Amino acid sequence: MTTPPDFSTMPLSEATLIALRQWSDVGWLRQLDSALAAFMADLDASAPPALLVATALLAHMEGRGHTCLLLAPLVHRPGALLGWPDEAQDALAALWASLPRTLGDWYAALAASSVVYASGHNADEGQPLVLSGAAHAPRLYLRRYWVYECAVAQQILQRTATPIAVDAAAVRPWLDRLFPARPHALPSDFDWQKLACAMALRGHLSVITGGPGTGKTYTAARLLALLFAVDAQPERLRVALAAPTGKAAARLKQSIDAALVELDACVGGALDLPALTQRMGAARTLHALLGARPDTRKFRYHAGQLLDIDVLIVDEASMVHLEMMAALLAALPASARVVFLGDKDQLASVEAGAVLGDLCRDAQAGRYSAATADYALTATGQILPSGYLQTAGTPAPLAQHTVMLRESRRFGGPIGQLALAVNAGDAGRARSLLMADTGGALSRYYPQGHDPAVVLQLALHGRSGAPACYRHYLECLAQGPSSADALGHESWVKNVLAAFERFRLLCAVREGEWGAAGLNRAVQSALRVAGWLNPRGEWYAGRPVMVTRNDPALGVFNGDIGIALPSLPRTAAAADVQDRDAASGIGLRVYFADGPQVRSVGVGRLAHVETAFAMTVHKSQGSEFEHTVLVLPPHAGAILSRELVYTGITRARQAFTLVSAQPGLLSAALQRPTQRASGLHGLLGQGLEGDLNIKNDSK
């Protein structure tokens, strides 16, 4: 690092900007962070050092997924907040000596600037920064994130303020039919799925959260059947299914369709569920649902042109970032029902915000009102356990529309136990499970000399008790179509795609030898050496790719995964030529699974893709694999979190392998739960009393 500025001999604001630029040069901040501070200094020539520092840190924290900057941690040097190395502490100390000493002084310094709108204290003139929150816990926002947060809070408060009128007694027979009593169930057993269905029936906005195997889509399918049963004109019911990624959308559609087929056999022809299934159509990404357009953040559907739907089911809601949530809620008709499904304990979205986490802050406790308990008893015949009732204070409206599913019917084995231990932060229990004999379900490796060779061994050959690996999809690839016609080719493509989806390497980071980019190169090289792939350029037969940018014109979206394969040749002669050219990328198309169907795009039209033998845990959300390998890199710092490990574990269906570049990384991650700064939960706690303030602040 270059010589730090002398705060005693030059103007404080000038010295502060120099220090911030130096911090960007050594990587403690991004260049964008110090540049934004300099921009504020240009807008406000008298900007105090506190404003410049707060602006740079606000931009930096937004890059980490926070929607705002909490001012309270700034009173003392924010070493813990930033997670900076030890050598940064002296630089922080030198700068902090010139900054305010109390929270009130920080607030006053920021509120006095012409570039800051201090909510409720000065005029809103479109200032780029917004100071909001209670006096004891003020928050600084970039204006657009403050607007998004207020808009989401306002929409949620409006949609949960008044339940939809429901004849609970008339609903009871249908719920009993859709959720028959389980064999050997005790009278004290409570069916949370049944409650979730009943609660969602009367809500313009509902949240159903729970871990893997708790039956979120199972419940959503029964909700659709229930809506179909009680609607006066069911043939006119407009239903849409959506998820943040193409993979998650496809899985949602498959799960809903399978549940409705199973349910059709149970309702005895009383409902025309096949008609409902057909009318729903395919599930779409949220970008596709809202009508994403190239070269603009604006969507086709918005508050001025609403979606034409009555019911919207959104899966993998933990991945929905604040900006997307604001756009989605704005585009929904006021009369529509929206149901969010997701695991509140998974990683939050890559972009700023942790909306599902904010919505589910009280889900574990329930906090149901007496009126909700009465409705639950009439509609479901069940008595809500007293521990989930709120006996003091005013119950929050959102809590009356939120249900946490608490029993996993699919995830109760060693993988489920490991996920629970990780979620609880119990490192000792997690290590014991990984070291125990679990019949191949769990395993862990600590490579010698920090060499990722063990990762390549797992990728090429699997391990004892977990044979799934990339060899299987390459064997399908080598076999080729069973016949030269379209049916034979399509069947072969489906087999290759299905075999590839059995196994995946998941990484905590993207760059470096232990990151997704480094492991993708290493796996490709190892497969070439083994003679299973023949890459002679960017494109080759068998290359798995992930789409990294939405392209509605091609029908591909960020997160979609496909494999480059030879297309169906039209003649025998063409087939001979194609076989010779496939290794060079000629005649290849990338095939994507779209539910039971496949779709393809020519490789020359896919400009924004990356190889996908390994992917980040963030990108894996919405997917499941027979065998999942989670790779923890050395020196990852705050990136390794409890939620990251939990999300990686819960991608595995049958086998999970942990590869830790060095001992202690798992324990360190479990001691580091993710906490994103946000004001959404506080705004929701204001209830209707805060509604007018939100409206005024959002102008």
Disulfide bonds with the S-S distance in Angstrom:
none
